[in-house]
Amino acid sequence: MGTGKRRPLLSSAAAMLTLVATAGTGLLVGPAPARAADTVRGLQWYLDPLKIPQAHRLTKGRGVVVAVVDSGVHAAHPDLKGQVLPGKGLSPDVAADGRSDPDAQKGHGTGMAGVIAGRGGGVMHELGIAPEAKILPVGLGADDRNADIAAGIRWAADHGADVINVSLVNDSRKKELAEAVRYALGRDAVVVAGAGNVEQGMVGVQAPASIPGVVATGGTDRSGGRWAGAATGPELVLTAPGERIIAPAPPTVSPNGYVVNDGTSLSTAIVSGVAALIRSRYPDLDAANVVNRLVRTARDEGRSGRDPQFGFGVVDPLAALTRSVPPVSANPLLEAAPAATASGSRDGGDSDEPMVTFGLAKGAGPVVATAFCLLTVVALVVLLVWLTRRGVRQRAARTGPGPHPPFGPPGHRPPGFGPPAGPGQHPGFGPPAGPGQHPGYPPPPGNGQPPGFAPPTGPVPAYPHQPRPVSQPTAPHPYPPPPGPVPPPAGPAEG
């Protein structure tokens, strides 16, 4: 089944377009008419919120092949001329090369191809997301229920598709689809599929979108919220605009060649176009890293992180083309691969900053930052107290009593000095000065004793960490006499 609903767009005599309701079946239902002044470019309202004009300054998808596994593609449409490669028709009612669209009610495959790679050329032409990419049509015919989607995915993977767009669902053949998806992923293709529409009674995300590794795509409305008709579920990966999307159509569907669509089919085509832009701008990236870039740059909406309503968020083409994204070694959507985290902001603002890989909930950043600051202050206070106490202990060790002061215990007689001090005597020096003698110095030398030293009075005890007594020096005392008046000598001058 397809995953979009449509309404035809009829042109006026002045070549302006107006929408009229059309009777349709399946997924494409005609809504109310629009103003007569609308143009194709004017109805491509989604291009500006997605910043596609800015993205086209970087790349337009040149060199990339996008397979459209669908009803077929009407390659003769003016907006698709030169854009559609020879493909494959897997149904008798499709051209052998896939370049026809037998879906007279919807023109589903043609619409997907135009949204992806419409070449533009003015306000009355469709401008695709990747207008320089090429479309590889894989025509399954108009009967969605009997379409062999798995065979179409395999054929596309074998014939050079860089991106495979599947805007169809068929949950009854999930096992075959899972095998085909694994095969395509192994051939380095990015597989993008629509989640499905609830109007068709679909409950949850349908296959192939629900298969691990596939970029399952849901829809948003014109206000940026979830489009009410989109299927939801835990398998959802991304969302993209899916309401009131204009697309090319075969003449059997619309005489003027355009229809307006609602549905996740169109959301899927938009995401496939963005994937083509990434593969063009970063040709060395493998499919896993293209998917990783899509996911990590998505603009988070709904609940924080991945949620059943928006997946990882709304696709952000400009961010996907410009932000720094850490590489991965495996598809982040596979169960064995590391979990991915979207980093895009809710306001869609551009950023060149690297992707943040921490899984913090929204609003947790300020709390974490405050806690970190408080912990830093506490750590600094503890460090300051420790340093202060350490300084006090060191000062106490230098100035307080201890077993080994610099000159020994009180009253200790350093080597080479006189006996302990008596009354009126300086500690550590000789007896009081006599007439003609400097205070604090020993009497004049005699008996061959060096000047300035008194004879030892007994054995000098050795103290730990101090030099033992040495032989009497023969040089004069190294210390000059203290300043002050010196009385006249009573005998020979001190040496």
Residue pairs with C-beta under 8 A, 6 or more apart in sequence:
1 26
1 27
1 144
1 145
1 168
1 169
1 170
1 196
1 200
2 26
2 27
2 28
2 106
2 108
2 144
2 167
2 168
2 169
2 263
2 265
3 27
3 167
3 168
3 169
3 194
3 195
3 196
3 197
3 206
3 263
3 264
3 265
3 268
4 27
4 28
4 106
4 108
4 111
4 167
4 194
4 197
4 242
4 261
4 262
4 263
4 264
4 265
4 266
5 24
5 27
5 28
5 29
5 197
5 199
5 229
5 261
5 262
5 263
6 22
6 24
6 27
6 28
6 29
6 30
6 106
6 107
6 111
6 247
6 249
6 253
6 259
6 260
6 261
6 262
6 263
7 19
7 20
7 21
7 22
7 24
7 28
7 29
7 30
7 31
7 259
7 260
7 261
8 19
8 20
8 22
8 30
8 249
8 253
8 254
8 258
8 259
8 260
9 17
9 18
9 19
9 43
9 246
9 254
9 256
9 258
9 259
9 260
10 17
10 18
10 19
10 20
10 254
10 255
10 256
11 17
11 18
11 255
11 256
12 18
12 36
15 124
16 36
16 37
16 38
16 39
17 36
17 38
17 39
17 40
17 43
17 124
17 256
17 258
18 33
18 34
18 35
18 36
18 38
19 31
19 32
19 33
19 34
19 38
19 260
20 30
20 33
21 30
21 31
21 32
21 33
22 30
23 30
24 30
24 105
24 106
25 105
26 105
26 106
26 144
27 106
27 108
27 197
27 199
27 200
27 263
27 265
28 105
28 106
28 108
28 259
28 261
28 263
29 199
29 262
31 260
31 262
34 43
34 260
39 123
39 124
40 123
40 124
40 125
40 126
40 246
40 258
41 47
41 122
41 123
41 124
41 125
41 127
42 123
43 244
43 246
43 260
44 126
44 127
44 245
44 246
45 222
45 241
45 244
46 240
46 241
46 245
46 270
47 53
47 127
49 224
49 241
49 348
50 129
50 240
50 241
50 270
50 315
50 316
50 317
50 318
51 317
51 318
52 127
52 129
52 317
54 318
55 277
55 317
55 318
55 321
56 131
58 277
58 281
58 321
58 322
59 277
59 280
59 281
59 321
60 130
60 131
60 132
60 133
60 277
60 280
61 117
61 129
61 130
61 131
61 132
61 133
61 273
61 276
61 277
61 279
61 280
62 132
62 133
62 280
63 280
63 283
64 130
64 133
64 134
64 162
64 163
64 276
64 279
64 280
65 85
65 133
65 134
65 135
65 136
65 160
65 161
65 162
65 163
66 116
66 117
66 130
66 133
66 134
66 135
66 136
66 161
66 162
66 163
66 164
66 165
66 272
66 273
66 275
66 276
67 87
67 135
67 136
67 137
67 138
67 156
67 159
67 161
67 163
67 164
67 165
67 189
68 109
68 112
68 113
68 116
68 135
68 136
68 137
68 138
68 165
69 138
69 140
69 149
69 152
69 153
69 156
69 164
69 165
69 166
69 168
70 108
70 109
70 112
70 113
70 137
70 138
70 139
70 140
70 165
70 166
70 167
70 168
71 94
71 101
71 102
71 103
71 106
71 107
71 108
71 109
71 110
71 139
71 140
71 141
71 142
71 144
72 89
72 94
72 95
72 98
72 99
72 100
72 101
72 102
72 103
72 109
72 110
72 137
72 139
72 140
72 141
73 80
73 84
73 87
73 98
73 99
73 100
73 101
73 109
73 110
73 113
73 135
73 137
73 139
74 80
74 99
74 100
74 101
74 107
74 109
74 110
74 248
74 249
74 250
74 251
75 81
75 83
75 84
75 99
75 100
75 137
77 110
77 114
77 248
77 249
77 250
77 257
78 125
78 257
79 114
79 118
79 119
79 120
79 121
79 125
79 126
79 128
79 248
79 257
80 110
80 113
80 114
80 117
80 118
80 119
80 135
80 248
81 119
82 119
83 113
83 117
83 118
83 119
83 131
83 133
83 134
83 135
84 99
84 113
84 134
84 135
84 137
85 134
85 135
85 136
85 137
86 97
86 98
86 99
87 97
87 98
87 99
87 135
87 136
87 137
87 138
87 139
87 159
88 96
88 97
88 98
88 137
88 138
88 139
88 152
88 155
88 159
89 95
89 96
89 97
89 98
89 100
89 139
89 141
90 138
90 139
90 140
90 141
90 147
90 148
90 151
90 152
90 155
91 102
91 139
91 140
91 141
91 142
91 143
91 147
92 141
93 102
93 141
93 142
94 100
94 101
94 102
94 139
94 140
94 141
95 139
97 137
98 136
98 137
98 138
98 139
99 137
100 139
101 107
101 108
101 109
101 110
101 139
101 250
102 139
102 141
102 142
103 109
103 110
103 142
103 250
103 253
104 142
104 250
104 252
104 253
105 142
105 253
106 253
107 248
107 249
107 250
107 252
107 253
107 254
107 259
108 167
108 265
109 137
109 139
110 247
110 248
110 249
110 250
111 247
111 248
111 249
111 259
111 261
111 265
111 266
111 269
112 165
112 167
112 247
112 265
112 266
112 268
112 269
113 135
113 137
113 248
114 126
114 128
114 247
114 248
115 126
115 128
115 129
115 245
115 247
115 266
115 269
115 270
115 273
116 128
116 129
116 130
116 133
116 135
116 165
116 269
116 272
116 273
116 276
117 128
117 129
117 130
117 131
117 132
117 133
117 134
117 135
117 273
117 276
118 125
118 126
118 127
118 128
118 131
118 248
119 125
119 127
119 128
119 131
120 126
120 127
120 128
120 131
126 246
126 247
126 248
126 258
128 273
129 269
129 270
129 272
129 273
129 274
129 276
129 277
129 317
130 273
130 274
130 276
130 277
130 280
132 280
133 273
133 276
133 280
136 156
136 159
136 160
136 161
138 152
138 155
138 156
140 147
140 148
140 149
140 152
140 168
141 147
144 168
144 170
145 170
147 168
147 170
149 166
149 168
149 170
149 173
149 177
149 180
149 208
150 173
150 176
150 177
150 179
150 180
151 180
152 166
153 164
153 166
153 177
153 180
153 181
153 183
153 184
153 191
153 208
154 180
154 183
154 184
156 164
156 184
156 189
157 164
157 183
157 184
157 187
157 189
158 187
161 184
161 189
162 188
162 189
162 190
162 276
162 279
162 287
163 189
163 190
163 191
163 192
163 272
163 275
163 276
163 279
164 184
164 189
164 190
164 191
164 192
164 272
165 192
165 193
165 268
165 269
165 272
166 191
166 192
166 193
166 194
166 208
166 209
166 268
167 193
167 194
167 264
167 265
167 266
167 268
167 269
168 193
168 194
169 193
169 194
169 196
169 202
169 206
169 207
169 208
169 209
170 177
170 206
170 207
170 208
171 202
171 206
171 207
171 210
173 207
174 207
174 208
174 210
174 211
177 207
177 208
177 211
178 207
178 208
178 211
180 208
181 191
181 208
181 211
181 213
181 214
182 213
184 191
185 191
185 213
185 287
185 331
188 286
188 287
189 287
190 215
190 272
190 275
190 279
190 287
190 290
190 291
191 208
191 213
191 214
191 215
192 214
192 215
192 217
192 268
192 271
192 272
192 275
193 208
193 209
193 211
193 214
193 215
193 216
193 217
193 268
194 206
194 209
194 216
194 217
194 263
194 264
194 265
194 267
194 268
195 205
195 206
195 209
195 216
195 217
195 218
195 219
195 230
195 231
195 232
195 233
195 235
195 236
195 264
196 202
196 205
196 206
196 209
196 230
196 231
196 264
197 229
197 230
197 231
197 263
197 264
198 228
198 229
198 230
198 231
199 229
202 231
203 231
204 210
204 231
204 232
204 233
204 235
205 216
205 218
205 231
205 232
205 233
205 234
205 235
205 236
206 231
208 214
209 216
209 217
209 235
209 236
210 216
210 233
210 235
212 333
212 334
212 335
213 331
213 333
213 334
214 237
214 333
215 237
215 238
215 271
215 275
215 291
215 294
215 333
216 235
216 236
216 237
216 238
216 311
217 236
217 237
217 238
217 239
217 240
217 264
217 267
217 268
217 271
217 311
218 226
218 227
218 230
218 231
218 232
218 236
218 238
218 239
218 242
218 264
218 267
218 309
218 310
218 311
219 226
219 227
219 229
219 230
219 239
219 240
219 241
219 242
219 243
219 262
219 263
219 264
219 266
219 267
220 226
220 227
220 239
220 240
220 241
220 242
220 243
220 267
220 301
220 310
220 314
221 227
221 228
221 241
221 242
221 243
222 241
222 243
222 244
224 301
224 314
225 301
226 232
226 239
226 301
226 302
226 309
226 310
227 242
227 243
227 262
227 264
227 267
229 242
229 262
229 263
229 264
230 239
230 242
230 263
230 264
230 267
231 264
232 308
232 309
233 308
234 306
234 308
236 306
236 307
236 308
236 309
236 310
236 311
237 295
237 311
237 312
237 333
238 271
238 294
238 295
238 298
238 310
238 311
238 312
238 313
238 314
238 315
239 267
239 301
239 310
239 311
239 313
239 314
239 315
240 266
240 267
240 268
240 270
240 271
240 274
240 314
240 315
241 266
241 267
241 270
242 262
242 263
242 264
242 265
242 266
242 267
243 262
244 260
244 261
244 262
245 260
245 261
245 262
245 266
245 270
246 258
246 259
246 260
246 261
247 258
247 259
247 260
247 261
247 266
247 269
248 257
248 258
249 257
249 258
249 259
250 257
251 257
253 259
270 315
271 294
271 315
274 294
274 315
274 317
274 320
275 290
275 291
275 294
277 317
277 320
277 321
278 285
278 290
278 293
278 294
278 320
278 321
279 285
279 290
281 321
282 289
282 290
282 293
285 293
287 331
288 328
288 329
288 330
288 331
288 332
288 337
289 325
289 327
289 328
291 331
291 332
291 333
292 325
292 327
292 328
292 331
292 332
292 340
293 320
293 323
293 325
294 315
294 320
295 312
295 332
295 333
295 340
295 342
296 323
296 325
296 340
296 341
296 342
296 343
296 355
297 316
297 319
297 320
297 323
297 325
297 342
297 343
297 344
297 355
298 311
298 312
298 313
298 314
298 315
298 316
298 342
298 344
299 313
299 314
299 315
299 316
299 319
299 342
299 344
299 345
299 346
299 348
300 310
300 312
300 313
300 342
300 344
300 345
300 346
300 362
301 309
301 310
301 313
301 314
301 346
302 309
302 310
302 313
303 309
304 361
304 362
305 312
305 341
305 342
305 359
305 361
306 312
306 342
312 340
312 341
312 342
313 342
313 344
314 344
314 348
316 344
316 348
318 350
319 344
319 350
319 351
322 350
322 352
323 343
323 351
323 352
323 353
323 354
323 355
324 352
324 353
324 354
324 355
325 354
325 355
326 354
326 355
326 357
328 337
328 338
328 340
330 336
330 337
330 338
331 337
332 338
332 339
332 340
333 340
339 359
341 355
341 356
341 357
341 358
341 359
343 355
343 356
345 351
360 368
403 464
404 463
404 464
404 465
404 466
407 414
407 428
408 414
408 463
408 466
409 463
411 420
411 421
411 427
412 428
412 463
413 419
413 420
413 428
413 460
414 428
415 460
415 467
415 468
415 469
415 470
416 453
416 470
416 472
416 473
417 428
417 429
417 430
417 453
417 454
418 428
418 429
418 430
418 431
418 442
418 453
418 454
419 430
419 431
419 454
419 457
420 427
420 428
421 427
421 428
421 429
422 431
422 432
424 432
425 431
425 432
425 440
426 439
426 440
429 440
429 441
429 442
430 440
430 441
430 442
430 443
430 454
431 442
431 443
431 454
432 439
433 439
433 440
433 441
434 443
434 490
435 487
435 490
436 487
436 488
436 489
436 490
436 491
437 443
437 444
437 487
437 490
438 481
438 482
438 486
438 487
438 494
440 482
441 452
441 481
441 494
442 452
442 453
442 454
443 454
444 451
444 490
444 491
444 492
444 494
445 451
445 452
445 453
445 494
445 495
449 455
449 472
450 472
450 473
450 474
450 475
450 476
450 477
450 495
451 476
451 477
451 494
451 495
452 476
452 477
452 494
452 495
453 472
453 473
453 477
456 469
459 469
460 469
462 468
462 469
476 495
477 495
481 494
